[in-house]
Amino acid sequence: MKLGIVGLPNVGKSTLFNAITQAGAESANYPFCTIEPNVGVVAVPDDRLEELAKIYPSKKVVPTAIEFCDIAGLVKGASKGEGLGNKFLSHIREVDAIVHVVRCFENDDIVHVDGSIDPIRDIEIINIELMLSDMELLQRRLERTQKAAKGDKSLVHEVKLIEEILQILEDGRSIRTMDLSDEDKQLVKSFDLLSSKPIIYVANISEEDLVNEDSNTYVEKVREYASTEDAEVITVSAEIEEEISQLDDEEKIEFLNDLGLERSGLDKLVQASYKLLGLISFLTAGPMEARAWTIKEGTPAPQAAGKIHTDIERGFIRAEVISFEDLMACGNMVIAKEKGLVRIEGKDYIMKDGDVVLFRFNV
């Protein structure tokens, strides 16, 4: 999973990205690694793995991971190539979802690029650039498809869909606001449009507002805006996240407790990302490692097995499955099997979050 972090200057985007990647660097089991100067990979927090590792016991714990890309270069006119506009837009095309950092705090020492704090204006500056880029792409596609539809009537529906999307964009609305059939969603996905990508708005607030974020009127405005396009909103303090990223696990827990918080902003961002993209994790464990694997909700067992190795998918025979909760309640697999809680599932089984699985296969 790859998330692109976007935002105007001085909204806290780079501070948050630095905090996220530093947090990754502190993870002994899945260290931060630089793919490019602006890309980092971090572990997905999953307390279940530590519990699994105790039961088996496993020599190491291997969490699944998320890739964050710090997308820079956005200015007004990016869709026309201003600043690093073209590069900025090409980077967004590569991500699964957008993390849009919005400034929701006052600080006279940090000057806003537009001279005042207005999160909705900031959101719309970026969204409009994405829409303009999509309109240009769709206009070219429409011309090609209209010509092709004269000889192929099956393309008539695509022509109508493109025209409908263009009208939505011209009205200043996101493609995310459209009520599309599953078939049309797949067609739109093939268009590779920027403004159709799932989005999480990250309201960057001050430390003072962390415990009582509902008192922040800026955050409320962002939530109202996001509700119109079925987008996620989370609140973080990028400054606090940077401090948390420097701490070890015990210090982190103590620090969060002192602030009256149950979890860090990074944890909230990861959970929101999974929900937004319809992702779940299944678990495997043995003497060597306890490991989490990320799959799409609704994935059949053989395809899930293919995440581990293509040979397992190709030679899939069955899956021996138990829920994490049932395994923890039993304490070990021997008791779980005696109680009949370990199920034998075939090729039609749809994986569930927290399934602890042993795949049987023959190649």
N, C-alpha and C positions, 0 to 999 in steps of 0.2 A: 504494500500500500504506500502510495506516494502522495504527500500533501504539500501544496505550494502555499507559502506564507506571503501574503501581499499586504500593502498598506502604504499610505502617504508618508513623507518624511516626518520624523519627530512624533510618531504615534506610539512608538515602543516596539515596532516590528523586529528590528535587529536585536534589541535587548532580549526579547522573548526567544528569538532563534538561538542566540548565544547561550541563554539559560537552558534551553532544551538540549542542545548538543553537549554542553558541559555536564548536564545530568547524565547523558549517555556515557560520557567519558568516565564517570564515577562508577558505572556498572561493571563489576568484575566479570560477569558472565556474557554480556553482550556489549563490548566496548564500542564507544563512538568511533566511527571511521569516516574519513573524508573521502568522498567520491570525486567531488569537485570542490573548489573553494567555498561554494555556497550550498553544499548538500551534506546532510548528516543523517546517520542511522541511529536510532535509539531503541532500547528494549521496551516492550509493552509490559507494564506492571501486571503481574498475575500471582496473587498470593497462593493460589491452588497448587502451583508447581512445588513450592517449598514443602507443603504438606504431603504431596505425592512422593517427593524425594525421601521423606522420612519413612514412609511405608515400605519402599522397595528394598533396600535404600539405594538411592542413585548417587553416583560419584559427582555429577554436576547437574545444574539446572540450566536449560536453554529456553529462554522466552522467545516469542515471536517478535517481529520488529516493524517499525514504521520509519519510512524515509521522509525527511522534511527538506524542502527546498526553499531557501531564502531568495525570493524572486525580487530583484531590484530593477531600477530604471524606469519606474512609472512616473510620468508627468502628464498633464493635460495635453492631448494631441498624440498620445502613444499609438493610437490606432492608425495615425498617419505617419508614424515613424519618428515622432519627436522624442528627444532624449535617447534612451535605449529601448524605445517602444517595440520595435519588431522582435528584438531579442526577448524582451519581457513577455510578449504575447506567445512566442514560440515555446517558452518554458512552461507557461500555463497549460498549453495544449498537452503537455506530457504528464500532467498530474491527474490523480483520481478525484481529488476534491480540493477546494480552495479554503484556506484559513485566512480570513480577512480581519486584520488587526485594526481596531478603531479606537481612537483616543477618547476616553470618557473621564478625564481628570483635568483639573486646573493646576497650572504651575507656571508662574511668571518667568521662571528661569529657563523654561523650555518653550521656545517660540514656535507657534504653529505656522506652517507654511502659508496658510491663508489668513493669518492674523487673529483668528478666534476659534473657539471650540464649538464645533458643530458636526457631530458624528454622522448625521444623515447626509449632509452636504459631502462629507468625505467618502461615504459609501457610494454615493451616486457618481462622484467623479470617476471612480474606478469602474463601477458597473456600466456607465455610459461608454467608456472606452472599450469594454468587452463587447457591448452591443454593437457599436460602430464597426468593430472588426468583423463580427459575425454577419452584419448586414452586407458588408463588401463581399465576403465569402459566399453568402447565399445568393446574392445577385448574379454572380458568375455561374453558380451551380444552376440557378433557375433558367438562365439563358441556354445552357447546355441541355438541360432536361426537357425544356419546351421543344427544342429541335428534335431530340430523340423521341419524344412522345408522339410525334407525327407519324412515326413508323412503328411505334410500340405503345399500344394503348394501356399496357400495364403500368406505365410511368405517369399516367394522368393523375393518380392519387398523390404521387410524390410532388408533382407540380402544385397541386392545391395545398398540400401541407406546407411547402416552402413559402407560398404566397401568404398563408395564414400566419406563419412564424414571422415573416417580414413585417406584417401589419402590427403584430404584437410589439416587435422591437421598435418600430416607428412611433408607437404610442408611448415608448419609454418604459415598457414593462419587461420583466425578465421572462425567459422561456420557462423558468421554474414555476411560473404562475399558471401555465397552461395545463388543462385537464386532458391528458393524452391517453389513448388506448395503449396496451402493452406492445402491440405491433408498431404503432407510431413512435413509441419511446425507443424501440430498437432502431427504427429508421433515423430518428433524430440523433441517436448516439453515433450512427455511422457518419453523420455530417461533421462530427468533431468540433462542435461549437463551444466557445468559451463560456457564454452566459447560460449554458444549460448544465454546467458542472455543479454537483452538490457543493454547498457552501456552509461554512461555520463562521459566524461573526464572533470575534473575540473582543469583548469590551474590556479595554485596558483601564483599570481603575487604580486609585491610590490605596495605600496600605490602610488608611483610615476607613475606607469604604468596604474593605474586604468582609468584615463580619456583618455589616448591615448594608448590603449592596442595594437593597430595595429603596434606600433613601436617595440613590443616585438617579437624578432625572434623565441624565444622558443615557444610562443603561435602559431605562424604560422606553425611551424613544427608539433605541436599536431593536428592542424586543418587538415593539409595535410594527416596525418596518419589516423585520424578519418574518413575522407571522403572515404577511401578505404573500410570501413566496415559499412558505414551508421550509424555512431555513433554521438551522440550529444557532443558539446563542449561548456562550459561556462567558463568565467573568474571570479575569485574572489580574494580578498585579505583576507586570513584567519585572518590575524592580525587585519585588519579593521573590519571584521565581529565580532570579539571578542569585539572590542570597541563598535560597534553598539548594540550588545546584552545587554549591560549594561544600555542603554538609554530607556526612556519612548517614547511614540509615537511622541510627539511634538519635543522632542530633536532629535529623529532619523531623522525626516524630515529635520530639520535644519542642522544636521550633513551631510546628503546626499547632500543637496543643496550646502553646503560649499565645498564639494568635486566635485561638478558638476555632480552628479549622480542622475538618476531618480528613481532607486530602488536598494535594497540591493542584495548581492550575494545570500542570502537565497531565496528571491523572485524569482530570476532568476533560481535557482536550482529547486524550486517547479514547475515553469512553464515548464521547460525543462523536468522534470519527467512526468508531465501530458501528454505532447506531445509525449514523447518517448513510453509511455505505452498505448497511445490511450484512455486517460481518460477524462471525462467531469464531470461537476457538475450540478445537478438540485437543485432547491430551494423550500422550503416550509416555510410558514409563518402564524402566527396567534398571538393572544394576549399573549400566553405563550412564544413563541420563534420564531426566524427566523433562519433557519438552512440549511446548505449545505450538499448534499449527493453525494458521488463519485460513478460513474458507468463507465463501459466500453462504448466507442462510439459504437452505433448500438444496444444498449439495448432496448427491447420493454418495453412499459409502465408497464405491470404487473410485470415483473422482477425488474424494478426500484422500484415499490411499495414494493416489497419484501425486499428491503434494509431497509425500515422503519419497517416493521413487516411482518412475513410470513402469518399472517391472512389476511392482505390487499391484498397480491398477490393471495391467495387462493380464496378470495371472491370478487376479482376485478370485478367492473361493468363498470366504465368509469373513465376517467381522465379529469378534467377541467384545461386547460392549457393556459397560456399567456406568451409571451416572456418577459424577464426582461425589455428590452428596451421599449416595448409597455406599460407596466405597469407604468414605470417611466414617460413616455410621458403623460399618462392620469392623473397620480397623485393618483388615487385610483381605487379599483376594480369596484365601482359603475359606474363610467364614462367609464371604460374599457368595461363593459358588455353592456352599452348603445350603444357604438360604434361597438359592435360585435367583439371585439378583443379577447374575452375569448372563446376558442374552446373546443368542446366536442370531445374527442378522445377515440377510443376503444382499443381493445387488440393488434391490429396490429401497433399501433402508435410507431414510433421510437423516443426515447427521444433526445432532443437537449440541448446543453450547455446553461445554463441560463434560461431554462424553469422554470416558477413558477407554481407549480402544487397543485391541491387538488384532492386526490384520493377518489372516491366513491366506497364503497365495502359493501358486506353483507356476514356475516358468520353464 
